[in-house]
Amino acid sequence: MLDMKVRVALIGNPNVGKSVVFNNLTGLKQHTGNWPGKTVEQKIGFFEYKGHEFEIVDLPGVYSLSALSEDERVARDYLIHTRPDVVVDIVNASQIERNLYLTLLLVELQLNLVVVLNMYDVVRNRGDKIDTDALSEKLGVKVVTTVATKGEGMQDLRDAILEAAEEHALSKERNERRELHLPGDINGGDHLHYHPRDHHHGEYERLKPPNVKYSPEIERKLKQILEILRDKRDILDRFPPRWLALRILERDPEVMTLITDPELQRQLLEVTV
Amino acid sequence: MKVTERIPESEEDPFDEELAIDPQIVLADERYEVIGNILSDVYEPGHGKWQLSDMLDEVFLHKYLGVPIFLVTMWAMFTFTFEASRVFMAMIEALFTWLGGFTSQIPIPWLASLVTEGVLGGVGFILTFVPPIFLLYLAISILEDTGYLSRAAFVMDRWMTKLGLHGRSFIPLLLGFGCSVAAVMAARTVDGESNRLTTILVSPLMSCAGRLPLYILIAGVFFPNLAGTMVFLMYIIGIIMAVIIAMVLKRTILQEESSPLIMELSMYQMPTAHGSFRHMWDRGVLFLRQAGTFLLAGGLVIWGLSSFGLGGYGVPVEQSFIGIIGTSIQPFFAHLGFTWHVVAALIFGFVAKEAVVQSLSIIFAVSGETAIESALMAVLSPISAFALMLFVLLYVPCLATIGAVRKETGSWKWTAFSVIYQILLAYAMASVAVFIGGYFFG
C-alpha cells in the first residue's frame, strides 16, 4: 500500500513547539539547508515507523498563507505544488482560537491533515477540556493531543500520521474514473482534483470534500467562480479548485496575476462578497 | 508561482472597489465565526478558572471601549508626566539660576555671557526638561512592560485597517513616541514595499521626546491649567495627522494590499521596578548624551550667532546674525504671529527639536530677558503659541531622522519628499489653527 516514502510536512504558527515535535519525531536523522532560492531555513528529517519510511519537512512558522512574507510564500508554495501526503498542523492548544485560523486555511487546501493540539497541559491546568473527537469530526481531520516538551502523545501522533497516510493511499487507488472529474461541482466535491506541479507520485489526486463550509452566500459565490472558470483547465488543474475560488473571491494578488484574459478577469471581478 | 506586482492598472482599476469592503476581511471574519462555532461545541471551559489576563483583555480589547481606554490612558500618562515633573523642573531651574549668579560675575564680559547665556541658558535650560522626559519614558516603559502597549497597537489596528492602512505600521509608529529615528528604522518590520514606505514617511509625525520640552514650556506658560491635556492633544494630533497622511498616500501614490495584523499578545505582567527604571534609564540617557554633546555645541553656536553681528561682538540682538536671519524669514510667518526670535529658533530646530527651546532660551537671555516665560508671554499670543506647538509637532524632527529616512528609503527623492511635505503640512496646519483660533477667540 505504502510503497513509497511517505512525505509529511510540519506546519504551525510561530512558538507552538513545532521544532520540539520535529525533533521528537526524527531524533538526529535530519539535515538543514535553505529553501531553493530563499533565505528561509529548510529542515528535513526522517523516521521509520512500523516498517514504513517517513520524510518530514519542517515548514516555516506562519500565521496565515497569504504569500505576503517570504515564510508564508515558502509554506504555501510547498503545500500547493508538492502536495505532501500528510500535513501535520501543530496548534498551541492554549491559544486554540487564534491557531485554528491557520488550520482552516489548510482545510481550504483540502490537505490530508493531522491536527496536533500541543501544549495540552496548559489547557488541562486551566481546568478546561477539548473534545478531540468532536473537533476531529467537525474539521474532518485527525486530532491528537500532545505535550511535546515532555514527549507526551508522540506515539499517538505517529499512529495518526501512519493512518492518515494509509487512507490517503487508499483513496488514490480508488481514483480510477477520471471522466467524472468535473470542476465546479462543489457539493459533490469528491470529484474535485488537480495536478500538483512537483508531486512525487505524479498523479491526479482525489480530494476529500471539505468538512468546513462557509455561509451559503459565500459557497454560492465560489460555485459561481468555478462556473466561470469551467473550461480554463490551465488554471484549474494547478490548484485545488475550491481553494482557487476562495483566493479569487479574496482577490489574492498572486492568484489574480494568473488570470490574464481581460474578459475573464472582468467576469471574475464581478463576483464579490 | 511567482510573486508579481499587482495587475497593471487600467483606467478603471478593478481593485479600487476593494477599498469599500476588503474581501479578505470578510473571509477572515467568516473563518473566525466558523472557529467560534466549532469551539463552542468542542471547548469545555473549566469552572471559575477565568484568568485575570483574559478578563483584562475583555475590557481593554473591547470593540468600542478599547479606543477610549487607550486615549484616557494616554491622557493620564501625559498629565502625570507634566504634573509630577514640575517640582523637579523647578529644582533644576533654581540650581542653574544659582550657578548663573556666579558665572555672571566673571570679570570678562564676553566669557560671562558665553557661560551664563550660552552654556547655562542653553544646555542648562534643556536639562530642566530631563524630569518630564524621564517620567514619560518611565510611563511608556511601564505600559510596555505590563503588555498594554502591544494591546494598544491591536486596538488601533482595527481602526487603521478600516481606514485602509496596514495594521503592523502602528508598532513603528508607537516607537515614534520615543524617537523618530527608531520609528523610521522599525518600519523595516512592515510587509510590502509601499506599506513600508508609507510608514517611513508618516512616522516622523508621531511626536517624539525631543518635542516634549517645547510643549511643556509653551503649555506651562500659556495654558497652565490644561498643560497635561495640551501635551496629550499634541500627541493625538500627531497620530491623527499620521493616519490622514498615510491614507492620502495609500489612495494616491502608494497603493498596496493590506494584510491583517496577527500578533502575539503575551499575558499581562506586573512590571518590575527594576525593569521599568532600567528601560527609562536606557532611553533617557540618550537624551542626556545628546544634551552633553551636540546640544552643548549647538548652544555655543547659537550664542555666537546671537552675540555677534556685522558690527562685531555686543551688537543689539536684533542686529546679530541670528537676528538678521530671523528677521529676513519672519515675514513668511507674520500671519502666524511668530516674531523673529521664534522663527530663528525654528530654523535651529531643523538640527534637533530640542534646539528650538534652547535657541529661544539663549536668544532671550542674550537680549537681557531674565525669564523666558515672561519673554514668551510678551511676544506670543496664546493662539500663536498653540500654532507654534503644532508647527514643531509637524515639521521635520531632526537631521538624524532625515538621515534615517534617506538610509531606509535609499532614495533622495523620497527623502526630499518627506522633508518638503512635513514643512508644508506644518505651515498649513499652523495657519489653519491661527485662522480658526482668530475667528473664535480673536
Interface residues (C-beta under 8 A of the other chain):
Chain A: P14 N15 Y63 S64 S66 A67 L68 S69 R73 D77 I80 H81 I96 E97 R98 L100 Y101 L104 L105 R126 G127 D128 K129 I130 D131 T132 A134 L135 K138 L139 V212 Y214 S215 I218 L246 L249 E250 R251 P253 E254 M256 T257 L258 Q265 R266 L269 T272 V273
Chain B: M1 K2 V3 T4 E5 R6 I7 P14 F15 E17 E18 I21 P23 Q24 V26 L27 A28 E30 R31 Y32 V34 I35 G36 I38 L39 D41 V42 Y43 E44 P45 G46 H47 K49 Q51 D191 G192 E257 S259 P260 I262 E264
